[in-house]
Amino acid sequence: MTQANFEQCLEAWTDREATAEAMIPLIGRLYREHNVVTSIYGRGLVNRSVISLLKSHRFARQIDDNELSVHDTFKVIKQLLHLDLGPASIDLGRLINKFRGEGDDDLDGFLRRELASVVGKKGEKRQGRDVVLYGFGRIGRLLARILVEKTGAGDGLRLRAIVVRKGAANDLAKRASLLRRDSVHGSFQGTITIDEETNTLTANGNCIQIIYASDPTSVDYTQYGIEDAILVDNTGVWRDEAGLSQHLKCPGVAQVVLTAPGKGDLKNIVHGINHATITPEDKIISAASCTTNAIVPVLKAINDKYGIENGHVETVHSYTNDQNLIDNFHKGNRRGRSAALNMVITETGAAKAVAKALPELAGKLSGNAIRVPTPNVSMAILNLNLKSSADRDEVNDYLRHMALHSELHKQIDFTNSQEVVSSDFVGSRHAGVVDAEATICNDNRVILYVWYDNEFGYSCQVVRIVEDMANVNPPAFPA
């Protein structure tokens, strides 16, 4: 490499850095002044660093074979600020891809047509909705992070309270510390303060009441100013209508969401698949399991195009808090053995649960699971017999298209790197990520490998459900 080449590369990099740096306050203005949330192929841009923005642009090549130009994005963001937009969710990667595809040189005209329903609507307010988290374990704390991140102007979901059992004299400080630091997901992006007198913690301006209770029927939420709330039960203690309906006896609670597979006649919702079945009359629903959320969108995509005769789902799942750290008694088979030292064969109801979201696959799938010594990120191996033959490149191209252009783009992500491993998917906001390099096809048999962050990706799906129930979803663009 010549000196000139070296300097040229460095100059190009610093130019991109400077552009991304200039973009940050504009992204912030869109968020705070207009309630517009921006992203690139599902990767949020609000409150991100320069390097994070550049990596999001670089990631775009995984989706449409081309790195997204930060200069193109900058032009679009500047133009958006001139449109006086109302609340919206805008995927800039998909928007720019659509603009290129139309071959139109008039960016302003394109944006005005594409965003017509929110142009000139600056200042419009939505009716926010109170949210209560019942339980504050792995999923509860990630839900809190996501809800705080998405607060915006406060007219969406508002995290008002967290209900736990008091564990120690310094319980509040310990709860705050667990929210602030996470061994898997890293530090909380923001500030957290505690007030022992009011028993509240404030995270990025969100004042959250900590309520101590051991009985789900004993809390009067209205005394904390909480009304018509959606309560998210992430304890897993109650999974049927009888148990979960206890929450509805509490003043201030209107609806309940369970972060586990529901039993009996409870609706099991996989967002992107059957969330449209949620009605205002539904008082209790289940967000199904992390594995069900990961596999159902991919199964639907494959079934819609090729048809699935039958198949087997094998889950390679990170260990969970239900397992023992070292060998000890456990009521479940094999789960008493050390999670950190063993691969543990265990049962999973995910394959059967698919039928609750996709009735057309009822009775067609079997399933099993292996718990492995990793703290987060799992994989589902879909071994499917199709009704028609499939070519590997064709299947991968189709799934990449689904990740980019379909209504499942928030659920299905796509990677074609030969070097990715499980830790690369920590923090994924998608329900599942198709690993294209691992796809195997032989006539009408296809084997797909789907990564998923069984904690954070699932929590994002739960929040999407709660947003739908609360009717606080801004319009998403491009359509």
N, C-alpha and C positions, 0 to 999 in steps of 0.2 A: 504493500500500500504506500502510495506517495504521500508526502506532506500535504499536498493539495487535497487529496481524497479524505485524509484524516480531518482536515479543517472543514471540508464541505459537510461531512457527516455530523460533526459537532455543531456546526452552524444550523443545519437542518433541525437537529434535536432541540437546541436552545430556542429556535423559532417556534417549534411546537409547544415547548414548555411555556413560553411567553403567551402564546395564544390560549392555552388551557388556563393559565393564571388569570388572564383577562376575562375568561368565560365564567369563573367562579362567582363573582358578584352579580352577574347577570342571571345565572341560575338561581341564586339566592333571592333576587328581586322577583323573579317569576313565581317563586315559591311563597314568599312572604306577602307580596303585594297583590298577587293574582290568584294564589292558591293553585298554581300550575306545577305539577310534579313531572319532572323530566327523567328520562332513562334512555339507555342504549341497549336494545335487545334484552330488556328486562333488568338491566343493571342500573340501579338508581344513581343519579348524579348529584342529588341534593346533599350538601355538607360533605362532599368528597374532596380529597387532596388533588394536587396537580398530577401526581403520578397515577393516582387511581383513575382520573379522567382519561389519561393517555392509555392506560391499560384497557379501559373499556372500549376505546376506539380501536385498539389493536385486536381485541377479542372479536370484533365484527367479522374478521376474515374467517372465523370458524363457521359463521352462518352463511355469508354470501360470497366467500372466496376473496374478498377485498377488504383491506384495512380501511376503516372509515377515516376520512380526512378531518382533523380537528378544525381546519380552516372552514370546511363546508358546514360543520356543526355550529361554529361561531357565527357564520352568516345567518343561519336559520334562527339561532337564539336571539340575535340582535333584531331580526325582523319580527319575531314573536312579541317582543316588548312594545312594538309600535301598534300592535293589533288590539290592545286593551282587552285581553282575554279574560273570560270568567274561569271558574274552577274547571280543571281538566287534567288528564293524565296523558302525556305525549311521549311516545317512544321515538326519539329522534333518529335512531338507526333505521327503523322501519319507514319512517316518514321520508327520509332522504332517499332511501332505496326506491320508494314509490315515485318520488319526484324524478329521479333518474330514469325510471322505467317509462314514464310518460313522455320523456324527451322534450319537456317544456323548459324554456329559458326564463320564463317569468315567475320567479320565486314568490314574489308578493301575491301575485294572482293565484298561484297554486295553493299557498297557505290560506288565503282568504276563502277559497272554495272548500278546501279540505276541513277547515276549522270553523266553517260558517256558523254553526250552532252556538259557538262560544265567543265569536268575535264581537267586540264592543260590550261584553258582559262583565267587565271589571267591576268589582264591588258587590256582585251577587253573592248572597250568603245561603248556605244550606243549613238545615236544622241538624245540629250535632246530636249525638246519642251517647249517654253514659255507659261505661263498661266497668264491670267488676270482675276481678280475677279471684276465683276461689281455689286457693292452693298456689304455691310459689316455688315449685320444683324446677326441673330442667325446662319444661315447656312453658310454665308460667313466667319464668324470668325472660325467656326469649320473646314471648308475647308482649311483655312489658316493654322490652327494647323496641320492638317493631311499632307498637302503639305510640310510644313517645316520639319515635322518629317521624311518624306520619301525622303528628298533631296539627301542623300547619297553623292556620288561623283559629283553630279550635272548633271548626264547624263540621268536623268529621267524627271519628270515634274519639271519645274522651275517657282516658283511664282515670277513674275516680277513686277506686279502692281496691285493696288486696286483702283477702281474708286468710288468716293462718292460725295455727295453734301456737301459743306462746311457748318458746323453747328454752329461754334463758332470761336472766335479768337484763342483759344487754341485747335482747332480741332484735330491736330496731336497727342497731348498728350492724349486727351480723347480716340481717336481711339486705341492708344497703350495700354492704361489702360484697355479698354474693351477686348483686346486680351490677356492681361496679367492675368486678374482675371475674373472668371466666377462663378456665384452663384450656378450653377448646375454642371458644369464639372470641377470645381476646377481651380487651378493655371496652367498657361502655363509652360510646362516642359522645361525650358531653360531661356535664357536672351533676353531682348528686349531693344534696345536703339533707340533714335529718333534723327534726324538731321533736325532742323528747316530750315537751309539754303537750303538744297537740297530737303526738303520735303520728306524724306525717313524714314522708320523704318527698323531696322536690327534685325531679329529674328534668333538666332542660326546661324549667319553668312549669312543669306539670306537678301540681300539688296532689299527692296521692295519699289517701287515708289508709293507714294500716289498722285493720280490725282483727281483734283476737276473739276467736269463737271455736267451739268444738262441736256445736250442733248447728246444722244448716238452717234450722227453722228459727234460730234465736236472735237474728240480726234485724234491726229496723234500719234500713239503709236511708230512709227519708230523714232521719235525724242528722245525717251528714250532708243533706241537700241533694241526695241522689234519687232521681225519679226515672221511671220507665226504662230501667237499665237492662242491658243484656249481660247476664252472668255467664262467664266461661268457667266451667268446672274442669280443672285439669288434675284432680286428685286421683281419678280412676276408682274411687271407692264405690260410687253408685253408677250403674251403667244401664239401668232400665227406667221406665217412666215413673214407676212408683217411688224409687229412690230419688231421682232427680227432681221430681215435682215438689219435694220438700222446699227447694229454693223458692218456688213460686208462692209459698206461704209468707215470705218475708216482704214487708212493705218496701216498695221501691224497685222490685225485680219484676220484669215483664216477660222475659224469655231466657232460655238456658241453652247453652251449647256445650256438648260433651266432647272432650279431646281424646276420645277412645272409641272403639267400635261399640255401637249401641245394641242392646239386646231387645228382643221382642219386636214390636211394630214401629220402633223409632226409625225415622228417616236417617239413613246413613248417606251423607252428602260428600261427594268428591267435587270440589269446585272446578268448573270447566266442563263437567260431564252432566250432572243432574241438579245443579244449583237452581235452575229455573223452576224446580218443583217446590221450592220453599214458598210458602204463602204467609200472609200476615197472621193467619190463624194458628200457625205452628208455634207452639210454646216451648217445645223441647226438640232439639235435633242433635244428631251425632256428626262429627267431622271425620268419622271412620278412623282408620289407622294410617300411620306414615307409609306403610308398605302398600296398602290399598290405594292411597293417593298417588304413589309413585308408578304403579303398574297400570291402573285403569285407563289413563289417557293414552298410553302407548298401545294398549290392547284395543281400545276403541279405534284408534287410527288404523291399525293393521286389519281389524275385523271389517271396517268400512270398505277397505280397498280390496282385500284378498279373501276375507271370510276365514274364520277359525273353526276347524273341525273339533279339535281338542288340544290339550297341552298340559304342561307341568310348570309350575312356578317354584323355583328354588331361591330362597332368600339367604344371602350371606349378610348377617346383621350384626352391627356393633353391639357390645354388651350394654345392658341397661341397669338401672338402679334396683330392679327387681332381683337381680342375681347377687350371689355372694362374692365378696372380694377374695375370701379364702374359703376352703371347704368348711361347710357347716350345714345344719339341717335346713331343708327347704321343702315345702309341701309339693312343689312341682318336680317332675321327673328330670334328673340330671342337672337341674338348675342350682342344686346345692354345691356343686363343684366350682372351684375358683374360676371366676370369669376372666381374670387377668392371665391365667395360665393355660386355659383350655379352649379348644373348639367344642361347642356343646350343641348337639342335635336337639332340637325342640320343635314343638308344634307351632303352626301359624294358621290363623283363620282367614288370612288375606285372600287366598284363592277362592274360598267359598263366599267371602264378603263381596267379591267382584260382582256377583249376581244382583246385589242390592242396588248397585249403581248402573250396571249393564245387564239387565234381565236376559238379553239375548245370549249371554254366555253362561247361563245357569246350567250347572252340571257338567260343564265342558273342561273344567280345570281342576287339577290336583295341586297340592302345595305342601312344602315343608320348609324348615328354616335351620340354619346353622349360626349360632352366636359365636362371634370371634373376638379375640383380644384387642379390639380397637375401641376408643371411647365414642366415636361418632363417624357417620357416613356409612351407608350400607349399599348393597347391590342386589338387584333382582335379576335372575336369569330366567328369561321367558323361552321355554322350549315348546314351539308351537307347530302343529300340523295344520296346514292351510288348505282351503278348498281349491286353490289354484297355485300353479308353480310361481316361484319368485326368484328374481335375480338379485344378487347381493348389492350391486351398484344401484339398481333400481329401487330396492328397499331403502337404502341409505339416502338416496336423493329424495325419495318421498318423505321420509321422516325429517330430513333437513327442511324441506318445504313446509311441513307441518309446524316445525319450530319457528319458522320465519313468518309464514303468511296465514296460518289458520287461526281459528278461534281458540285453539289449544296452545298458543304461543307462550302463555304464562305458566302452563303446566309442563310442556315438553321442551327441554333444552337439548342441545346437540353438540358433540365434540368429535373431531376426527384426528386427534393427536395420538401418536403411538406411545407417548411417554407419561400420560396422566395416571395417577394413582389416587387412592381414596381421599387423602388429605387435601388434594386439589379441589375438592368439591365442598369443603367446609364453607358454610355461608351461602350456598346456592339457594336462590329464592324460588327455583322451579320445583315442581313436584318430583320430577325425575329427569335425568340426563342420559340420552342415548349415546353409547360408546360405539361409534360407527366402525372403528378399527377392529372391534371384536365380533361384529356381525358375521354369522355363518348361515349360508343358504345351500340347500341341496334339494332341488326339485321343489316339492311343496312343503318342505320342512325348513323352518327358520328358527335360529336361536339368537335372541337379542339380549344384550347386557345393558342394564339400566342402573346408573348410579343415583343415589339420593341422599341428601342430608336429612337423616331421619329426625333431626331436631329442628333446625332452622327452616328448611324447605317446607316441612310439615306445618310449622307455626305460621308461615306465610299463607299457606292454604287455609288455615283456621281463620286468620284475619280477613281473608277474602270473603269467607262465608259470613263473618260477623258484619262486614261492610254491606253485603247484600241484604242481610236481615234488617240492618239499620237504615237502609236506603240512603246511604251517604256516598255512594260511589259516584265520582265525577265521570263525565263521558270520556272515553278512551279514544285516542287517535294514534295512527290512522285507523279508520274503520275497517 
